[in-house]
Amino acid sequence: MKHTKNLFIILLLLVFSFLYYTSFIKADDTITSRLEGKILLQVEENGEAWYVSPTTKKRHYMGRPADAFSLMKYLGIGITNEDIKKIKINTQSLNGIDTDSDGLPDLLEDAINTDKTKQDTDGDGYNDLAELQAGYNPGNNSALNYDNDFTKKQAGRILIQAEQNGEAWYVNPYNNERYFLGRPSDAFNIMRQTGLGITNTDLEKIEKYGEQANTASLNTQAVSSSKNKYTDSENDFSITYPNTWKIEEVYGENKAITIRNYEDDIFKERKAMMVVSFINSKEIIELKKFIGTNKDGATKEKSTIKQINNFDALEEVFYYKEIDMKDYNVYLKLSDKQMIIFNLSSAGSHTTHKDIFDEIINSLEIF
């Protein structure tokens, strides 16, 4: 079951709830470098979890399961199917629906292209889990060739399968194995299992994301009393947004633009966050390939290919009834190999947030 798309191809958020704080604590570059890519657990508090990103060089609060999952997708780095195979899969912490009872969850089987309805995909007499553990590809019985040097370079990173369905993996720096981050609860549990205890004193030596966020490169200007304009001179487009919303550029492997109207918690305040990403693809973009199926815990309400601003576009809407959140996604194809992806995660007040989402998309200008 396709449950998500590549961060650079979709930037799909289940929940996006960054916590912003204003205590200015001096960072310790030495301890930051030593703990890059690791999960830290506050042993003197309640075991709160933090991820020290090798990309941002800061600690990111992991919060609830959905927050941890969104954080991992957000900070992920794209990787090809060929390269991801060079890293060994950890098979000790697997959870989730397992239709064929072969020991591999359905979502993982989707990620590695095995048959989730057959215990032995290649029919060689060994079930899929046993083959993985023995170092063989369960899809064709060929040996898996791991690359230790390549793996060590990815240690501590969150990797997103750019040529697959955006599946996320965490490369544990302690054993150099990749852990599958299938569902929000899986991501959260893996973070807990692989975490390293840290004292409050040492934790405070690592700069917290949001304290001194780099927004110097933002290019915004007031265009009226009610709206601001954001211009991306690198990719030659601009959008306008309400001046009551906050806009930031967040840097990972690629740049993302976030626009939000809440201060602390997207759910507590019943508000929303929007993410915009400009995509330069190496291959010709076919919108139909981005049509997803229902995601875990959500019902698809809409999936339509239509014209928006004279561009071909795919629009999809998912609803998470349990938490009353809607996820809106618009893939706007600008040319054969360029696309802008808009995502809105709206907690309550769906109509109001959707109207603003549409206004921002319709304000798009291409230079």
C-alpha positions in Angstrom: 0.0 0.0 0.0 1.5 3.3 -1.0 1.3 5.3 2.2 3.3 8.4 1.3 5.5 10.0 -1.3 9.1 11.2 -1.3 9.7 14.3 0.7 11.1 16.1 -2.3 8.2 14.9 -4.4 5.4 15.4 -1.9 6.4 16.9 1.4 3.4 15.3 2.9 2.7 16.0 6.6 0.7 13.9 8.9 1.2 16.4 11.7 3.6 19.3 11.7 3.9 20.8 15.2 7.2 22.5 15.8 7.7 23.8 19.3 9.4 27.2 19.4 11.3 28.4 22.5 13.2 31.6 23.3 15.8 30.6 25.8 19.2 31.4 24.3 21.7 28.8 25.5 25.3 28.8 24.2 25.9 25.8 21.9 28.9 23.5 22.4 30.2 22.6 19.0 32.3 19.7 20.5 29.3 17.9 22.0 27.1 18.7 19.0 29.6 17.1 16.6 29.9 14.0 18.9 26.2 13.5 19.1 25.2 14.3 15.5 22.6 11.9 14.1 21.8 10.4 17.5 18.6 10.3 19.5 18.9 11.7 23.0 16.6 11.0 25.9 16.4 13.4 28.9 17.1 11.0 31.8 16.6 13.7 34.4 13.2 14.6 33.1 10.5 12.4 31.7 12.5 10.8 28.9 11.8 13.5 26.4 13.3 12.6 23.0 15.5 14.8 20.8 17.2 14.2 17.4 20.5 16.0 16.7 20.3 16.6 13.0 23.6 16.2 11.0 22.1 18.7 8.5 20.9 21.6 10.8 23.5 20.8 13.6 20.7 21.4 16.1 18.5 19.3 18.4 14.9 18.8 17.3 12.2 17.9 19.8 10.4 14.8 18.9 7.2 15.2 21.0 4.4 12.8 20.2 4.5 9.9 17.8 3.0 12.0 14.9 5.5 14.8 15.7 8.4 12.3 15.5 7.2 10.9 12.2 6.7 14.3 10.6 10.1 15.4 11.9 11.8 12.5 10.3 10.1 13.0 7.0 10.9 16.7 7.1 14.6 16.3 7.8 15.1 13.4 5.4 17.5 13.2 2.6 16.6 11.6 -0.7 18.4 8.4 -1.7 18.1 6.1 -4.8 16.9 2.6 -4.6 20.3 1.4 -5.7 22.1 3.2 -2.9 19.6 2.3 -0.1 20.3 -1.4 -0.8 23.9 -0.9 0.3 22.7 -0.5 3.9 21.6 -3.5 6.0 18.0 -3.5 7.2 17.5 -4.0 10.9 14.9 -6.8 11.4 14.7 -6.7 15.2 12.2 -3.8 15.7 9.5 -4.5 13.1 5.8 -3.8 13.8 2.6 -3.3 11.9 0.1 -5.3 9.8 1.7 -8.4 8.3 -0.8 -9.9 5.9 1.3 -13.0 4.9 2.7 -13.6 8.4 6.3 -13.8 7.1 7.7 -11.5 9.8 7.8 -8.4 7.5 5.1 -5.7 7.9 3.2 -4.9 4.8 4.6 -1.3 4.6 8.1 -2.6 4.7 7.4 -5.1 2.0 6.1 -2.2 -0.2 9.4 -0.4 0.5 11.6 -3.3 -0.6 9.3 -4.5 -3.4 8.4 -8.0 -2.0 5.0 -9.5 -2.1 3.1 -8.8 1.1 0.6 -11.7 0.3 3.3 -14.3 0.0 5.6 -15.5 2.8 8.2 -16.6 0.2 8.2 -13.9 -2.6 10.7 -15.6 -4.9 9.5 -19.2 -4.1 12.9 -20.6 -3.1 11.7 -22.3 0.0 12.9 -19.6 2.5 10.5 -17.0 3.8 11.2 -13.3 3.2 12.3 -12.5 6.7 14.8 -15.4 6.8 16.3 -14.4 3.5 16.8 -10.8 4.7 18.5 -12.0 7.9 20.7 -14.3 5.9 21.8 -11.5 3.6 19.8 -12.4 0.6 17.2 -10.4 -1.4 13.8 -12.0 -0.7 12.6 -10.8 -4.1 15.0 -12.7 -6.3 17.3 -14.8 -4.0 20.4 -12.8 -5.0 23.0 -11.9 -2.3 22.7 -8.4 -0.8 25.9 -6.5 -1.3 26.3 -4.0 1.6 28.8 -1.2 1.4 30.3 -0.4 4.8 32.1 2.8 3.7 28.9 4.2 2.2 26.9 3.1 5.2 29.2 4.9 7.6 28.8 8.1 5.7 25.0 7.9 6.1 25.2 7.1 9.9 22.6 9.2 11.8 20.8 10.4 8.8 17.1 10.0 7.9 16.9 8.7 4.3 13.9 9.0 2.0 13.5 6.6 -0.9 13.3 9.1 -3.7 12.5 6.6 -6.4 10.0 4.6 -4.4 7.0 6.0 -2.4 9.0 8.2 0.0 9.6 5.5 2.6 11.7 6.8 5.5 14.7 5.0 7.2 16.9 5.9 10.1 20.5 4.8 9.9 21.5 4.0 13.5 25.1 5.2 14.1 25.6 2.5 16.8 25.2 -0.5 14.4 25.1 1.2 11.0 21.8 -0.5 10.2 18.7 1.1 8.7 15.5 1.1 10.7 12.2 1.3 8.8 9.9 4.2 9.8 6.6 2.9 8.5 3.9 4.5 10.7 4.1 7.4 13.3 4.1 4.9 16.1 6.9 2.9 14.5 9.1 6.1 14.1 8.4 7.0 17.7 9.2 3.6 19.1 12.4 3.2 17.1 13.5 6.6 18.4 13.0 5.4 21.9 14.7 2.1 21.4 17.8 3.6 19.8 18.0 6.7 22.2 21.0 7.7 24.3 20.4 9.0 27.8 21.7 12.6 28.4 21.6 15.0 31.3 19.9 18.3 31.2 23.2 20.1 31.5 24.7 18.4 28.4 21.5 18.7 26.4 21.5 22.4 26.9 24.9 22.6 25.3 23.3 21.7 22.0 21.5 24.5 20.2 17.8 23.9 20.0 16.1 24.3 16.6 13.9 27.4 16.6 16.1 29.4 19.1 18.3 31.0 16.5 16.7 29.8 13.3 18.3 31.2 10.2 15.8 33.4 8.4 18.3 35.9 7.0 17.7 34.7 3.5 14.0 35.1 3.5 12.9 37.4 0.7 9.6 39.0 1.8 8.0 42.3 1.3 4.6 43.8 2.1 2.4 44.2 -0.9 -0.7 45.4 0.9 -2.1 45.8 4.4 -3.4 42.3 4.4 -0.8 40.2 2.6 2.9 39.6 2.2 4.8 38.4 -0.8 7.5 35.7 -0.8 9.9 35.6 -3.7 12.1 32.6 -4.6 14.7 34.2 -6.9 16.5 30.9 -7.3 13.5 29.1 -8.8 11.8 32.2 -10.2 8.4 32.1 -8.5 6.5 34.1 -5.9 3.4 33.6 -3.7 1.5 35.9 -1.4 0.3 34.9 2.1 -1.7 36.5 4.9 0.5 38.8 7.1 -0.9 37.1 10.2 0.8 33.9 9.2 4.5 33.3 9.7 6.8 32.2 6.9 10.2 30.5 7.2 12.8 28.8 5.0 14.0 25.5 6.5 17.1 23.9 5.1 17.7 20.2 4.7 19.1 18.6 1.6 16.7 20.9 -0.2 14.9 24.0 0.9 11.3 24.0 2.1 9.0 27.0 2.8 6.7 26.7 5.8 3.8 29.0 6.4 1.9 28.6 9.7 -0.6 30.5 11.8 0.0 29.0 15.2 2.5 29.7 18.0 2.9 26.4 19.9 0.8 23.4 18.9 -1.1 23.0 15.7 -3.7 20.9 17.4 -4.1 22.8 20.6 -4.7 26.0 18.7 -6.8 24.2 16.0 -4.8 25.9 13.3 -2.7 24.9 10.2 0.6 24.7 8.5 1.5 24.9 4.8 4.6 23.6 3.1 5.8 24.7 -0.4 8.5 23.0 -2.3 9.9 23.6 -5.8 10.9 20.3 -7.6 13.5 19.9 -10.3 13.1 16.3 -11.5 15.6 14.3 -13.5 12.8 12.4 -15.1 9.7 13.5 -16.9 6.9 14.2 -14.4 3.7 12.2 -14.8 1.1 13.4 -12.3 -0.8 10.1 -12.3 2.2 8.4 -10.7 1.7 10.5 -7.6 -1.9 9.4 -6.9 -1.8 7.7 -3.5 -4.0 5.2 -1.8 -5.6 5.6 1.6 -3.0 6.3 4.3 -3.0 4.6 7.7 -5.6 6.3 9.9 -6.9 8.4 7.0 -9.6 8.3 4.4 -9.1 9.8 1.0 -11.8 12.3 0.2 -10.6 13.5 -3.2 -8.1 12.7 -6.0 -8.5 14.8 -9.2 -6.3 15.8 -12.1 -7.3 19.3 -13.3 -6.1 22.7 -14.4 -4.9 25.3 -11.8 -3.5 28.6 -13.0 -3.4 27.1 -16.5 -1.1 24.2 -15.3 -1.9 20.5 -15.1 -2.3 19.7 -11.4 -3.2 16.7 -9.1 -5.2 17.6 -6.0 -5.7 15.1 -3.2 -7.4 15.4 0.2 -7.1 13.0 3.1 -9.1 13.2 6.4 -7.9 11.9 9.8 -11.1 11.5 11.7 -9.6 10.5 15.0 -7.7 13.8 15.3 -10.0 15.9 13.1 -7.2 16.9 10.6 -7.3 17.3 6.9 -4.3 16.9 4.6 -4.5 18.8 1.3 -1.9 18.2 -1.4 -1.6 20.0 -4.8 1.1 18.9 -7.3 1.3 21.7 -9.9 3.3 20.7 -13.0 5.1 23.7 -14.5 6.9 21.8 -17.2 8.0 18.3 -18.1 10.6 18.3 -15.3 9.5 21.0 -12.9 6.8 21.1 -10.3 5.7 23.0 -7.2 4.1 21.0 -4.4 1.7 22.6 -1.9 0.7 20.9 1.3 -1.7 22.0 4.0 -2.2 20.3 7.3 -5.3 21.7 8.9 -6.5 20.9 12.4 -10.1 22.0 12.6 -11.5 25.1 10.8 -11.0 23.2 7.6 -13.0 25.5 5.4 -11.2 28.7 6.5 -7.8 27.1 6.1 -8.7 25.6 2.7 -9.8 29.0 1.4 -6.4 30.5 2.4 -4.6 27.5 0.9 -6.4 28.1 -2.4 -5.7 31.8 -2.3 -2.0 31.2 -1.8 -1.9 28.7 -4.7 -3.8 31.1 -7.0 -1.3 33.9 -6.1 1.5 31.9 -7.7 3.6 33.9 -10.2 6.2 32.4 -12.4 8.9 34.7 -13.8 
